[in-house]
Amino acid sequence: MSERAPARLPAPARNREYDLRLYVAGATANSSAALRNLEKLCEEHLAGRYHLEIIDLMKNPQFAQSDQILALPTLVRKEPAPVRKVVGNLSNAERVLAALNLRRPGADPFAGKETSHVG
């Protein structure tokens, strides 16, 4: 049986509140960008309160089934429950924070986006 990739950014067990898995496909541009973006967000918003496991599905494809991974890169928040998933390179920080229930109070995840109103 293959081993999972080692955790890159461990937090002490007694302080760990967020258990995250980032599924990637080798060293592609999107996978690398997702990792960089996630590391930055975790250090800014979860410093000392998370465990991040990187799973390269090119090396360990059998792990895709356990979290029902259909697209890459995919971030899975295992804890705290409920499980949440974010697909893509994680470049939109506000949307990632919102998906992980970490959005800054009063922040608008759609700020800067054009909208049209009917009526």
N, C-alpha and C positions, 0 to 999 in steps of 0.2 A: 504494500500500500504506500502511495506517495505521501510525503509530508506536506503540510501547508507551508506557504512562505512565512518566514518569521515575522513577528510583529515589529514594525519599524518605530513606532512611537508609544512605548508602553507607559502606563501611569501606575503608581503604586496601588495595589489591590484595595487597600482601605479607603482610597480616595476616588476610585473608579466609579463613575456614574454612567458613562456612555460607552457602549460596546459597538464599535463600527467595523464594517468590512468593506473594503474597496476591491471590487472585481475588475481586473484589467485583462488586456490581451497583449502581453509582451510589452515592449517599449515603444508603442505607437505614440504619435503626437497627442492624440486625445487622452490616452492613458497617462502619459507623463504630465499633461496639463491638469488632469483631474487630481492626481497625487499632489502636485504643487499647490493647487487651489485649496484642497482639503487640508493639507498641512497648515497652511496659513490661517484658515478659518478655525481649525482646532486650537492652534496656539493663541489666537485672539479671543475665542469664546469658550473654550473648554480646557484651558491650561491646567494640567494636573488632574483632570477629571474624565479621562477617556483612555480607551485602549483601541488602537487601530491595527487591523490585520489586513495585509495586502495579499490577495489571492490572484495569481496569474493563471488564467484558464488555458493559456497555451501550454503550460507545463502540467496543470492539474485540472483537466476538463471535467472530471468526475464531481467536482465541488459545485458546479453550476446548478445541478438539480436540487440540492438541499435548500437553496434560497430562491429557486425558480428564476434564474438569471436568463434573460432572453436577449439583452442588448448590453454592449460594453462601451465605456466603463459604466459600472453601476455601484453606487454607494448604498449599503444596507445598514440601517441602524437597528441592531438586535435588541439593545437595551438603552434606555427604558422602553418598556412596552407602550404602545403597540409597535410592531416592526414597521419601519418606513423605508422606502426606496427612492433614490434619486438617480436618474439616468443622464449621462452626458459628461462633459468635461468640468462641470461644477464651476463655471466661470461667472455665473450670476449669483453673487454671494447672498443677496437678499432672498432669492428664491430657495437657495439651499438652506439658509437659516430658517426660513418659514417651513420648509418641508421637515426639518428636524425639530421643529418647535423651539427654535432658538432666536427667532427674529427679535431684533431690538424693539423695545416699546415705541409705538408710534411710527415705525418704519413702514413704508409702502413698498411692497415687493414689485409693484408695477410702475414705480416712479421712472420718469424718463421715457416711457413707452407711449406711442401715439394711441389715442383711443378715439372712437367715433361714437357719438350719441345719436340715438334715433328718437325723433319726437319733436 
